Amino acid sequence: MRFLELFAALGAVQGLLLLFLILLRFRHARNLPLVLLVLVFSLRLGTIPSWRAEVLTAWPWLWLLTTPLPLLFGPLLWLYTRRLAFPARPSSPRAFLHCIPYLIELVLITITVYGMPAETYREFVASVFAGNPPLWLPLRNGLKVLVNIIYVVLTARITFDGKSDSMPESLRAWFKVLVILPAATLLFYAFVAISPAATARLASGAPAPFIILSGLMALLIYGISFLVLAAPQGLSEHGIVWIAKGESPVDAEESASLASAAEEKLMAGAYRNPDLHLKNLADQIGVHPNRLSAAINRQRGCSFNRLINQLRMEEFLRLAEKNNGHSLLDLALDAGFPSKSTFNRVFKEATGMSPSAYLEDGSTRKENSCRSILPKDAG
């Protein structure tokens, strides 16, 4: 048990440090689901050592603090991943509705715990740690698992179906971490929550499943910590804007000016350069990449990378219309795509079809999420 307590405490401390890091360095409303997700995991980790009969008997309020928390894992994970994937979409005022299952469970567990006479409550705690809880407890835990499965599946659809705003490959690590680790955590949570024998073994001095669960939660927190430190600039391109100390947000006038300067470079053909990155363009204009990213998002309604890919798509289709025997790959490289794999991925995300099938079909392109900056006869 001492090892479990130490392990859980270390993960909880790391979570709190990560929480402070995000709050101090990243100031954007889109970070709220991530902040709450880290807080929830940290609280659950920090309270795992309290899952003992004598502790819960002495402090019944711990049930209220700990048992409803898993109902926030999936919703917060999905809300944050959705905001990261679709930065141009406005936040829905109905987002709080995803927390209703948590609030319902909080009310139910409050009524259950504080509605029992003291002796009945002691017998209830004893039955849980003896591996013979009332049937409603594993059933309600099973509903928590089901809710989380639904949200993890929704998150995985965004991650692996390519429904994001053409994020760079380096940032797709966010999606993988935010799906795979919580899914593994959910698997072990289901085992310890639904199986009464797991709690009984914990009470008898065999905490292995709880150690694995704590380890997975800690890994998730450490994974997010690494990604926050390793790719802050990439995150800023997708709506999570880092405003450095003493630096003001990009206002409407400045964003219009910066976007206009960027558009001049792009209309001159800068997007055809396969090595073009946000930092390259920002250096040419003489502005910090974060500010240019925020300006493009504000003026064009999409990320820098999505705008560049859209311009390259338009260029490719113009070249394809007057193709003089060149291969599709040659046309894609002429349009600025750095590789065949990038071209195919971007094209499939934009049209739902392969390039050759699309051209043979003669379909009308789907409406773009970015407002184009090129005239129809550009090229």
C-alpha positions in Angstrom: 0.0 0.0 0.0 2.9 2.4 0.7 4.2 2.0 -2.8 0.7 2.7 -4.2 0.4 5.8 -2.0 3.8 7.1 -3.1 3.1 6.4 -6.8 -0.3 8.1 -6.7 1.1 11.1 -4.8 3.9 11.6 -7.3 1.4 11.6 -10.2 -0.9 14.0 -8.4 2.0 16.4 -7.7 3.0 16.3 -11.4 -0.6 17.0 -12.4 -0.7 20.1 -10.2 2.6 21.3 -11.6 1.3 20.8 -15.1 -1.9 22.7 -14.1 0.1 25.7 -12.9 2.2 25.6 -16.1 -0.8 25.7 -18.3 -2.5 28.5 -16.3 0.7 30.6 -16.2 1.9 30.2 -19.8 -1.2 29.5 -21.9 -4.1 32.0 -21.6 -6.9 31.0 -23.8 -10.5 29.9 -23.2 -9.9 26.8 -25.3 -7.6 25.5 -22.7 -10.4 25.2 -20.1 -11.3 21.5 -20.9 -7.6 20.6 -20.7 -7.2 22.4 -17.4 -10.2 20.6 -16.0 -9.0 17.3 -17.4 -5.7 17.6 -15.6 -7.4 18.7 -12.4 -9.8 15.8 -12.5 -7.0 13.2 -13.1 -4.8 14.8 -10.4 -7.7 14.7 -7.8 -8.4 11.1 -8.6 -4.8 10.1 -8.4 -4.3 12.0 -5.1 -7.3 10.4 -3.5 -6.5 6.7 -4.5 -4.7 6.2 -1.2 -7.9 7.1 0.6 -9.7 4.1 -0.8 -9.6 2.2 2.5 -12.4 1.1 4.7 -11.2 3.0 7.8 -10.7 6.2 5.8 -14.1 6.1 4.1 -15.8 5.2 7.4 -14.2 8.2 9.1 -14.8 10.7 6.2 -17.9 9.8 4.2 -17.5 13.0 2.1 -14.7 11.3 0.2 -17.3 9.3 -1.7 -18.6 12.6 -3.0 -15.2 13.8 -4.1 -13.9 10.6 -5.7 -16.6 8.4 -7.1 -18.3 10.8 -9.5 -15.0 12.1 -11.0 -14.7 9.4 -13.7 -17.8 10.7 -15.4 -15.8 13.8 -16.3 -12.9 11.9 -18.0 -14.6 11.2 -21.3 -16.5 14.5 -21.8 -13.5 16.7 -21.0 -11.3 14.6 -23.2 -13.7 14.9 -26.1 -14.4 18.6 -25.6 -10.7 19.4 -25.6 -9.8 17.2 -28.6 -12.7 18.7 -30.5 -11.5 22.2 -29.8 -8.0 21.3 -30.8 -9.1 19.7 -34.0 -11.5 22.4 -35.1 -10.2 25.7 -33.9 -12.3 27.8 -36.3 -15.6 26.5 -34.8 -17.1 28.7 -32.1 -17.5 27.2 -28.6 -20.9 25.9 -27.9 -22.8 27.4 -24.9 -24.3 24.0 -24.4 -20.9 22.4 -23.6 -21.8 22.2 -19.9 -24.6 19.7 -20.7 -21.8 17.0 -21.1 -21.3 17.3 -17.3 -24.8 16.4 -16.5 -24.0 12.7 -15.8 -21.4 13.8 -13.3 -23.9 16.1 -11.5 -26.5 13.4 -11.4 -24.1 10.9 -9.9 -22.9 13.6 -7.4 -26.5 14.1 -6.2 -27.2 10.3 -6.1 -24.1 9.5 -4.1 -24.8 12.3 -1.7 -28.3 11.1 -1.1 -27.0 7.5 -0.7 -24.2 8.2 1.7 -25.8 10.8 3.9 -29.2 9.1 3.8 -27.9 6.0 5.7 -27.9 5.7 9.4 -24.3 5.6 10.9 -24.4 1.8 11.5 -25.9 1.1 8.1 -23.1 3.2 6.5 -20.4 1.3 8.3 -21.9 -2.0 7.1 -22.0 -0.7 3.6 -18.3 0.3 3.6 -17.4 -3.1 5.1 -19.4 -4.9 2.4 -17.6 -3.0 -0.3 -14.1 -4.0 1.0 -15.2 -7.5 1.6 -16.0 -7.9 -2.1 -19.8 -8.1 -1.5 -21.2 -4.6 -2.3 -24.8 -3.9 -3.0 -25.7 -4.5 -6.6 -26.4 -0.9 -7.4 -22.7 0.0 -6.9 -21.1 -2.1 -9.7 -24.1 -1.2 -11.9 -23.5 2.5 -11.5 -19.8 2.0 -12.0 -20.7 0.1 -15.2 -22.7 3.1 -16.4 -19.6 5.3 -15.8 -17.5 3.0 -18.0 -20.2 3.1 -20.7 -20.3 6.9 -20.7 -16.5 7.0 -21.0 -16.5 4.5 -23.8 -18.9 6.6 -25.8 -16.7 9.7 -25.5 -13.5 7.8 -26.2 -15.0 6.5 -29.4 -16.1 10.0 -30.4 -12.6 11.2 -29.7 -11.0 8.4 -31.7 -13.2 9.2 -34.7 -11.8 12.7 -34.7 -8.3 11.4 -34.2 -8.1 8.6 -36.7 -10.6 9.5 -39.3 -8.7 12.6 -40.3 -11.5 15.1 -39.4 -9.1 17.7 -38.0 -8.1 20.9 -39.7 -5.1 19.4 -41.5 -2.8 19.5 -38.5 0.9 18.9 -38.9 2.1 15.4 -38.2 4.1 16.6 -35.2 0.8 17.7 -33.5 -1.0 14.4 -34.2 0.9 13.1 -31.2 -1.6 15.1 -29.1 -4.4 13.1 -30.5 -2.7 9.7 -30.0 -1.8 10.4 -26.4 -5.3 11.8 -25.7 -7.0 8.7 -27.0 -4.7 5.7 -26.3 -3.7 6.5 -22.7 -7.3 7.3 -21.5 -8.6 4.2 -23.3 -6.0 2.1 -21.5 -6.9 3.9 -18.2 -10.5 3.2 -18.8 -9.8 -0.5 -19.3 -8.3 -0.9 -15.9 -10.8 1.5 -14.3 -13.5 -0.8 -15.6 -11.8 -3.8 -13.9 -11.4 -2.2 -10.5 -14.8 -0.5 -10.6 -17.0 -3.3 -11.8 -15.2 -6.2 -10.2 -15.9 -6.3 -6.4 -13.0 -8.8 -6.1 -10.5 -6.0 -7.0 -11.4 -3.9 -3.9 -11.4 -7.0 -1.7 -7.9 -7.9 -2.9 -6.8 -4.3 -2.2 -8.1 -4.6 1.4 -6.1 -7.9 1.8 -2.9 -6.2 0.7 -2.8 -7.0 -3.1 -3.1 -3.5 -4.8 -1.7 -4.5 -8.2 -4.7 -3.4 -10.3 -4.8 -0.1 -8.5 -1.1 0.4 -9.0 -1.6 -0.2 -12.8 -4.5 2.2 -12.8 -2.4 4.9 -11.0 0.5 4.3 -13.4 -1.7 4.8 -16.4 -3.2 8.0 -15.0 0.3 9.3 -14.2 1.5 8.4 -17.7 -1.3 10.4 -19.2 -0.3 13.4 -17.1 3.4 13.0 -17.9 2.5 12.6 -21.6 0.5 15.9 -21.6 3.4 17.6 -19.7 5.9 16.5 -22.4 3.7 17.7 -25.2 3.0 21.0 -23.6 6.7 21.6 -23.3 7.7 20.1 -26.6 5.1 21.7 -29.0 3.7 25.0 -27.5 4.1 26.9 -30.8 2.3 24.2 -32.7 -0.6 24.3 -30.2 -0.9 28.1 -30.7 -1.6 27.5 -34.4 -4.8 25.7 -33.4 -6.5 28.2 -31.2 -4.4 27.7 -28.0 -2.5 31.0 -28.2 0.4 31.6 -25.9 0.6 35.2 -24.9 4.0 35.9 -23.5 4.5 38.2 -20.5 3.9 41.8 -21.5 2.4 40.8 -24.8 -1.2 41.8 -25.7 -3.6 39.7 -27.7 -3.9 40.4 -31.5 -6.7 42.9 -32.0 -8.9 43.3 -35.1 -6.8 46.0 -36.7 -3.5 44.2 -36.2 -4.9 40.9 -37.4 -6.2 42.5 -40.6 -2.8 44.1 -41.2 -0.8 40.9 -40.5 -3.1 38.7 -42.6 -2.9 41.2 -45.5 0.9 41.1 -45.3 0.8 37.3 -45.3 -1.6 37.2 -48.2 0.7 39.3 -50.3 3.5 36.8 -49.9 1.2 33.9 -50.6 -0.4 35.4 -53.7 3.1 35.9 -55.0 3.4 32.1 -55.0 5.0 31.5 -51.6 2.6 28.5 -51.0 4.3 26.7 -53.8 7.4 26.3 -51.7 7.2 22.9 -50.1 9.4 24.0 -47.2 7.1 26.9 -46.3 6.2 26.9 -42.6 4.5 29.4 -40.3 7.9 30.5 -38.9 9.3 31.1 -42.4 6.4 33.4 -43.3 6.5 35.2 -40.0 10.2 35.9 -40.3 9.6 37.4 -43.8 6.9 39.7 -42.4 8.9 40.4 -39.2 6.4 39.2 -36.6 6.2 36.5 -34.0 4.7 33.2 -35.4 2.1 33.1 -32.6 0.7 36.5 -33.6 0.7 35.7 -37.3 -1.1 32.4 -36.5 -3.7 34.2 -34.4 -4.3 36.8 -37.2 -4.8 34.2 -39.9 -7.2 32.3 -37.7 -9.2 35.4 -37.0 -9.2 36.7 -40.6 -9.5 33.5 -42.5 -11.4 31.3 -40.1 -8.9 28.5 -40.2 -5.3 27.5 -39.2 -2.2 28.5 -41.2 -1.6 24.9 -42.3 -5.2 24.4 -43.5 -5.0 27.7 -45.5 -1.7 26.6 -47.2 -3.1 23.2 -48.0 -6.2 24.7 -49.5 -4.2 27.0 -51.7 -2.1 24.1 -52.9 -5.3 22.1 -53.6 -6.7 25.0 -55.7 -3.4 25.3 -57.5 -3.3 21.5 -58.2 -6.8 21.5 -59.6 -6.0 24.5 -61.9 -2.9 22.7 -63.2 -4.9 19.5 -63.6 -7.5 21.3 -65.8 -4.8 22.2 -68.4 -2.6 19.2 -67.9 -0.3 18.5 -70.8 0.7 14.9 -70.0 2.2 15.4 -66.5 1.6 12.9 -63.8 -0.7 13.8 -60.9 2.3 13.6 -58.5 4.3 16.1 -60.7 1.3 18.5 -60.6 1.0 18.1 -56.8 4.7 18.8 -56.3 4.4 21.9 -58.6 1.5 23.1 -56.5 3.7 23.0 -53.4 2.9 19.7 -51.7 6.1 18.4 -50.1 5.4 14.7 -50.7 2.9 12.2 -52.3 1.7 11.0 -48.8 0.9 14.6 -47.7 -0.9 15.3 -51.0 -3.0 12.2 -50.8 -3.9 12.8 -47.2 -4.9 16.4 -47.7 -6.8 15.6 -50.8 -8.8 12.8 -49.1 -9.6 15.0 -46.1 -10.8 17.8 -48.3 -12.9 15.7 -50.8 -13.4 12.3 -49.3 -11.9 10.8 -52.5 -8.5 10.0 -54.0 -7.1 12.5 -56.5 -7.5 10.2 -59.5 -11.1 9.2 -58.5 -12.0 12.8 -57.9 -10.8 14.0 -61.3 -12.5 11.1 -63.1 -15.7 11.7 -61.3 -15.8 15.4 -62.1 -17.4 16.1 -58.7 -17.8 19.6 -57.4 -15.5 20.3 -54.6 -16.8 20.5 -51.0 -17.0 23.9 -49.6 -13.7 25.0 -48.0 -13.5 26.1 -44.4 -11.0 28.8 -45.3 -11.9 31.9 -47.2 -9.7 31.8 -50.3 -7.3 34.6 -51.0 -6.5 33.8 -54.6 -8.5 35.1 -57.6 -10.2 32.4 -59.8 -7.7 33.0 -62.6 -4.6 33.0 -60.3 -1.8 30.7 -61.1 
